[in-house]
Amino acid sequence: MRGPGVGPAFRVDWVRGLPVLRARVLEVSGFRHAFTTRHYPVRDHEVLHDLGFDPQRVVEAEQVHGGAVVLVDGTTGGRVSGADGLWTDRPGLVLRVRSADCLPVLVADPHTGRVAAVHAGWRGLSAGILSRLVQALCEAGSRPEDLRCAVGPSVGPCCYEVDEPVRRALRGWPGAFRPGRPGRWQLDLREVGRAQLLSAGVLPGHVGVCTACTACEPEWFYSYRREGRTGRLWALVSRT
């Protein structure tokens, strides 16, 4: 099977014969993470066990395409309402977001043990969700230069055409747009995400970006743009 074009910041790992993506920037002692592909079955508990996560300790965001980032302390249950970003300093808690074109972003702080997971579409990015996440972690005692951030597979600028309201909402990142058809632009979500993290003080060498386009690679990824109603890819992170 031809591998996806994940770029140098990511690699394909094989777990029980199924492919999963790993971000090199997050491969540090004391943490576990994974970005799933469409090859994973829907049998949730089995997948989590295979990937080394405790199914009883998974917490996911509701994902309302907003900018809310919420602290998870293990008392909020398995789903946090109104949030697109989660962070925790509790060992063993598994933070999870889902995507099918939007940016899945995982973060780890090797110095404090904090981890975070964020779902970031254009609305969340326009609300500054990644900047808010870095701010929340730093208010808790992290330093931006210590954070390791992985931007998982998403729709690429080759396939993401947007209109004037979207361009206006993200006008702070003009370099992420290139002209397309009349009244349309091709948007590079990954560039917006990377720029937000760097502007918040994260070091360039600590941001790993997957270059695979979910819309271009149907063999590997789900894509709402390509398929409409479709499955979801998971991004998971925990401190062991």
N, C-alpha and C positions, 0 to 999 in steps of 0.2 A: 504493500500500500504506500503510495506517495505521501510523504509527510506534509503537514501544513506549513505555510511560509511564516513561521513564528518569529524569525529574526534571531540575532545573536543573544538577545537578553532572555530568551526562553528556550526550553528544550522539551522534547516529548519523552515522557516516561511511560513505562508499561507496567500496569498493575493487574495481575491475574489475566493477562492477555488483552487488556483494554487500555487504550491510550489516554493519558492525562497530561496536562501541561504544567510545568514547573518554571517559576521565575528564578533565575540565578541569584538575583539580589536578595531573595528571601530564603535562600538555602544557608541558613545560619543555625548554629546549635541552639536548641531549646524551643524551636518553633516548627510547626507543621502547616503545610498549605497545599492547595490543589486548585487547578482550574479544569473542570471537566469538559469533555467533548460530547458530541451527540451519540457516541458509541456506548455511553453508559445507560443501563436500563433504568426503568422507573422504580425499581425495588429499592427504595430509599435507604432503609436500614442496612441492607447488604452492601450497598455502595459505600456508605459511611464507614462500616467496619473494614471493608477492603482498603480504604484510604487511610485507616488508622485513627479515625475520629470516633468519639463516643456519641451514638445517636441520642442518648438521653440528655446530652448537654449542648445540643444545637440551638442557637438563637438566630432568627432571621429577621430582616427588616420587612415591614409591610410594602415599602416601595411605592410612594405616591408621586414620584417625579418632583420632589421638593428639595429643600436644602437643609433639612433637620438632621443633626448628628446627635446620637443618644448614647449615654453611658449604660453599659449592661453590667449588672452586678450579680446576676444569677437568680434574682427574685422576680423578674419581669415575665417569666414564662417563655414559651418557645417562639413568640412573634411579638415584635415591638411595633405598635401602631404609629402611623404618621411619620415614620423614619425612613430615610434612604441611606443613612450612615450609622454604623454601630462601632463602639470601641469598648475595650475592657482591659483590666489588669488582673483578672482572675485566671489562674492556671486551669487548664482543662476545658474552659468554656470555648465552644466552637462558634465563630461568627460566620454567617453565610448570607450572600446576596446572589440573585439570579439575573440573567441577562440573555438577550437575543439580538443584540446590536449595540446597546448602550455600553458604557465603560464599566467593567467590574474592576475595582481597585482594592488591593490588599496592602496592608501596612503593618510593619513590625518595628518595634524599638528594642534592639538587643540590650540596651543599657537598663531599661526599666521593666522589660517584659510585657509592655502594652502591645496590643494588636488591634487592628481595625479592619472593617470591610465596608465598602461604599459602592452603591449603585449610582452612576452618574450619566444621565442623558443630557440633552442640551438644556432642558429646564433646570435640572440640578446644577449644572455647570454655570448657568446664568445667575443662579442664586449663590454661587461661590461655595459649593458644598465641600470641595477639597481644601480650600483655604480655611473654611470653618473647622474641618477635621483637624488640620494641623494646629489651629489655634486652640481647640479643645484639648488636644494632647499636651500642648505646651503649657496650658494653664494648669494641667494636672502634674507637671513636672518634667515632661520630656523636652528635648531640645531638637529643633528642626533638622540640624545637621546629623543627628543620630538616626533619623527615621529612614527605613528602607521601604520603598514604595514600588509596587508592581501593578502595571496597567494591563489587564488581560485582553483577550480577543474581542474585537468590536468591529462595527462596520467602518470601512475605510473611506477616505475621500474619493476614491474611485467610484463608489456606489452611493454616497450619501448626498443627495441633492436637496437643498433647502431653499426657502423663499425669504422675502425681505423681513418679515417679523422675526424669524430666527436669526438672521444676520444682525438685525438691530439689537436683539437680546444679548448677543455675544460680541457686540461692537468693540469691547475692550481687548479682543484678540483678533485683529484684522488679518494677521498672518496665517490664520487657520482657514481662510477662505480663498478660493480661486474662482474666477468667473466661469459660469456654465452657460446654459441656455438663457435667452433673454429673461430677465427678472429672476434668475435662479443662480445659485452658487453651489460649489462642491465644498462641503465642510469636513475638516479634519478634526474630529472629536478628540483624538488622541493628543493632538498638538495643544488643544485647549487645556486638557487635563494636565499634561506635562508642564505647561506654562504656569498653571495655577499652583502646582506643587513647588516649582522653582521660585516663584514670586513669594511663596510663604516661607522660603528659607531652606527647603530640602536641597541637598547637594545633587548636581547633575549626575554624578556617578552612582547615586543611590536611587535613581528612578529607572526602572526597567520597563520597556514598552513592547508589547507583543505586536508585531507588524502584520499578523494574519487578518484578513478581512472576512468577517462572518458571512457577508453576502456573496463573496466570490468563491467560497469553499464549502459547498453543500455537503461534501463527503465527510466533513469534520464538524461543522457548526450549524446550529439553528440560526435563522435570521428572520426577524419579523418583516423586514423590508422585502425579502425575497419570497417568503412563504405566507405572510399574513398570520393566521392562527397557527401557532407552532409550539414546540417544546422550549425549554429553557436550559441554559448552561449555568452551572454552579461555580461560585468562587468561595473557597472556605479557608479559614485560617484559625489557628489556636496556638497558645503557649502551652508547651507540654509540662 
